[in-house]
Amino acid sequence: MDPGGGGSDSGSGAEAAGGRGPGEEGGEAEGRPGAAGEERGGGSGPGEGAGPSVSPPPRLNAHTFQQLLDADGRLVGESQLRKLVFRGGGVDPSIRKDVWKFLFGMYPYTSTTRERKVLALEHHVRYKMMKHRWLALIPSSMKMRVDETDKELYEVALAYQQTSDACNLKGEEVDLSEKRCEQIAFLELQAKVYADRQRINVHELHEAIRIIDKDVPRTERVIAYYQNEGVINLMVLRDILITFAAFHPDVSYAQGMNDLVSRFLEVLDSEVDAYWCCSFYFEKIASDFKEEGLIRKIRLEEELLKELDSELHAHLLRDNLNGLTFCHRWLFLGFQREFEHSEAICLFEILSSHHLELNSLEAEKARDLERMSRFQREEGEVRPEMPLANADYTFELFICAAILLEKREMLLRCTDEVQLIQFTNSLQGALDLNIVLQRAEQAFFGYCNKSVVDCFKKLCTEQKKKSLFGLNLTDLFF
């Protein structure tokens, strides 16, 4: 099934799930992301039946990004930006820093260029004061516990603790000139009051630092950002993690955060910007760091897989396979290690755009408009809402399902947890993003179509006396 064709067949259902927006060409269905297609031509995998190859749209570039800004620097089309990030398969690396600051909430979309300069200074000063606070509470935390066998990191950590100063922050891009002295002094006073008012549990922070010191050396150090002299960036990563743990006691530190923050630090190359972007991101996924959040996401994935492939679902939920818990790392880290590094960053951008989802802004707007028009058509008569689809099925769950479906035969041959672990380890850096994205969108539209059919059956059952052709097409989606 062609993903674009699936979108057309499902009519307004695909649009409600983030399809074409006003002003786009009428003959163009919602296209699959083109992240990997730029290198490989966008072809489909063997036997997928995706139809003729279509050149993917280009990634969001500097020219297009500038067109989204008004004369004062406001980003006037949030949904358009998210759509472009999704459909283009990510963001051009040359503008990635600027786009991420919007995409992950560091800057409001409605902020002007001038306002963002003020915000950048506020972020810088506040972070510096927060860092000062935990260093003052636990002076010994400046010293990182490093295994002496890791000579490279051990020497860097030793030098860092001797020369580091919380005032020296990596990637400073704010105006700290004398003409701003008065403004900076005022911001420092505000930031100090904020930092001092936050209650920090020293014992819990000590424990968090102990785990951080174990995890930071395990960060994916093969990437260029941490090679040679770049190894000092691991110390910057550590400082960000400790600052977050100190000022977010409800979340503190969870294993795996080091890989997530590493992604922000690598892209933004700024200690302050990486801290604020990942902080806003962590606030949105806070439940994923807790056991109940983990269980909920795995259950949702199991439910979705049952909808898409009941045989594979039944096989993986056998007692000796322990369900889909092996998918947790994929979902938690945003599939960071299953794809080549640059592709993993593109996928992270696609997922973070939240465009092609049943709970997207476009879907909500479309549903609200349809409810209003139906209310008017029926002269104010209120009718019970017909269930359509589970809006908790985010696109990352369809990506996960796509991997499971792509490797279906291998999974059906797994008979115990050991084999499942071997299976997941074999995927590291081996998946083709282009094929996985195609399968994910096929699964998405297949699920939408199935939901339409189910809704159609319920409507027919409830309205036996009403002619089938008397139904409005939109009734099948809302």
Secondary structure, 3 states (H helix, E strand, C coil): CCHHHHHHHCCHHHHHCCCCCCCCCCCCCCCCCCCCHHHHCCCCCCCCCCCCCCCCCCCECHHHHHHCECCCCCECCHHHHHHHHHHCCCECHHHHHHHHHHHCCCCCCCCCHHHHHHHHHHHHHHHHHHHHHHHHHCHHHHCCCCCCCCHHHHHHHHHHHHHCCCCCCCCCCCCCCHHHHHHHHHHHHHHHHHHHHCCCCHHHHHHHHHHHHHHHHHCCCCCHHHCHHHHHHHHHHHHHHHHHHHHCCCCCCCCCHHHHHHHHHHHHCCHHHHHHHHHHHHHHCHHHHCHHHHHHHHHHHHHHHHHHCHHHHHHHCCCCCCCCHHHHHHHHCCCCCCECHHHHHHHHHHHHHCCCCCCCHHHHHHHHHHHHHHHHHCCCCCCCCCCCCCCCCCHHHHHHHHHHHHCHHHHHCCCCHHHHHHHHHHCCCCECHHHHHHHHHHHHHHHHHHHHHHHHHHHHHHCCCCCHHHCCHHHHCC
